[in-house]
Amino acid sequence: MSDTPLLEVDGLTRRYGARIGCADVSFRLWPGEVLAVVGESGSGKTTLLNTVAQRLAPSEGVVRYLMRDGTVRDLATLGEAERRFLARTDWGFVHQHPADGLRMNVSAGGNVGERLMAVGARNYGEIRATAIDWLGRVEIAADRIDDGPRTFSGGMRQRLQIARNLVTHPRLVFMDEPTGGLDVSVQARLLDLLRRLVAETGLAAIIVTHDLAVARLLSTRMMVMKSGRVVEDGLTDRVLDDPQHAYTQLLVSSIL
Ligand SMILES: Nc1ncnc2c1ncn2[C@@H]1O[C@H](COP(=O)(O)OP(=O)(O)OP(=O)(O)O)[C@@H](O)[C@H]1O
């Protein structure tokens, strides 16, 4: 294991006017680690995710990232082009609603191939072959490659969004309620798939979820948020089996 964290977050705060989105959040994420961020609606999970992922500007605090070249950069110092390049090559972002992360008027193969082209792939045959391979990995039949996401079910769209994000082998993927809004049986299959892909690719991930079962299944470590603040963090099994904070105890007991 590397002795440098992939991501270092210190004192991260995001306000919306006078309202707190998230406040004074600090954590380390190591290469290959999956961190779940849990908490009830409005606790600041999405705000934290978007602020770490540079989709929202922080009000205070620092996010440092271990770049592929081995340097550690304060992300606030990246230029816009550098930030976009990082988000396209080294990061993925899986939205709760696939329509927010897919190009709905482009074929399934195009959705995956476009990402490869963004990182420099030019050979049409190779791009198509890689797209077919990734569609297979997310259990979408090769004969759907020319169909658009509009003709897909919700679960298929989400799997396509995952393929689009993972095809370029990012080192870090942000996921906002990746199984939210899906039927329970579809959720279970998607969770299984995500768990397998995370294990196979060794990527690090931050997963926002209000569902403790999702955290249990996918994450090694978790942070519990309440009113924008982290009230407890630790290894997922420890937090869920032996919650220390009264709020975590309430969350855990409410699902038993
Ligand atoms: N664009 C915004 N403008 C103003 N306030 C916002 C905005 N987005 C979020 N907030 C506020 O920030 C706080 C945290 O919201 P956030 O969406 O991050 O929570 P969450 O835990 O992700 O909730 P949910 O699970 O419902 O998505 C809430 O008080 C919310 O009202």
The ligand as a Tripos MOL2 file, in Angstrom:
@<TRIPOS>MOLECULE
LIG
   31    33     1     0     0
SMALL
NO_CHARGES

@<TRIPOS>ATOM
      1 N1        -28.0860   24.7710   -3.7670 N.pl3     1 LIG1
      2 C1        -28.3670   24.9320   -2.4710 C.ar      1 LIG1
      3 N2        -28.7220   26.1390   -2.0070 N.ar      1 LIG1
      4 C2        -28.9980   26.3290   -0.6830 C.ar      1 LIG1
      5 N3        -28.9060   25.3610    0.2410 N.ar      1 LIG1
      6 C3        -28.5470   24.1370   -0.1650 C.ar      1 LIG1
      7 C4        -28.2740   23.8490   -1.5350 C.ar      1 LIG1
      8 N4        -27.9420   22.5540   -1.6390 N.ar      1 LIG1
      9 C5        -28.0210   22.0340   -0.4020 C.ar      1 LIG1
     10 N5        -28.3840   22.9850    0.4910 N.ar      1 LIG1
     11 C6        -28.5520   22.8090    1.9540 C.3       1 LIG1
     12 O1        -27.3780   22.1970    2.4890 O.3       1 LIG1
     13 C7        -27.6960   21.2170    3.4620 C.3       1 LIG1
     14 C8        -27.1040   19.8780    3.0480 C.3       1 LIG1
     15 O2        -27.7610   19.4260    1.8750 O.3       1 LIG1
     16 P1        -27.2510   18.1630    1.0270 P.3       1 LIG1
     17 O3        -28.0620   18.0920   -0.2180 O.co2     1 LIG1
     18 O4        -25.7940   18.2320    0.8970 O.co2     1 LIG1
     19 O5        -27.6490   16.9630    2.0150 O.3       1 LIG1
     20 P2        -27.7650   15.4110    1.7040 P.3       1 LIG1
     21 O6        -27.3280   14.7320    2.9320 O.co2     1 LIG1
     22 O7        -27.0440   15.0830    0.4440 O.co2     1 LIG1
     23 O8        -29.3230   15.2220    1.5050 O.3       1 LIG1
     24 P3        -30.1120   14.2200    0.5120 P.3       1 LIG1
     25 O9        -29.7890   12.8320    0.9890 O.co2     1 LIG1
     26 O10       -31.5460   14.5970    0.7310 O.co2     1 LIG1
     27 O11       -29.6240   14.4900   -0.8710 O.co2     1 LIG1
     28 C9        -29.2200   21.2360    3.5720 C.3       1 LIG1
     29 O12       -29.5760   22.0780    4.6410 O.3       1 LIG1
     30 C10       -29.6750   21.8430    2.2630 C.3       1 LIG1
     31 O13       -30.8970   22.5180    2.4350 O.3       1 LIG1
@<TRIPOS>BOND
     1     1     2 1
     2     2     3 ar
     3     2     7 ar
     4     3     4 ar
     5     4     5 ar
     6     5     6 ar
     7     6     7 ar
     8     6    10 ar
     9     7     8 ar
    10     8     9 ar
    11     9    10 ar
    12    10    11 1
    13    11    12 1
    14    11    30 1
    15    12    13 1
    16    13    14 1
    17    13    28 1
    18    14    15 1
    19    15    16 1
    20    16    17 2
    21    16    18 1
    22    16    19 1
    23    19    20 1
    24    20    21 2
    25    20    22 1
    26    20    23 1
    27    23    24 1
    28    24    25 2
    29    24    26 1
    30    24    27 1
    31    28    29 1
    32    28    30 1
    33    30    31 1
@<TRIPOS>SUBSTRUCTURE
     1 LIG1         1 GROUP 0 **** ****
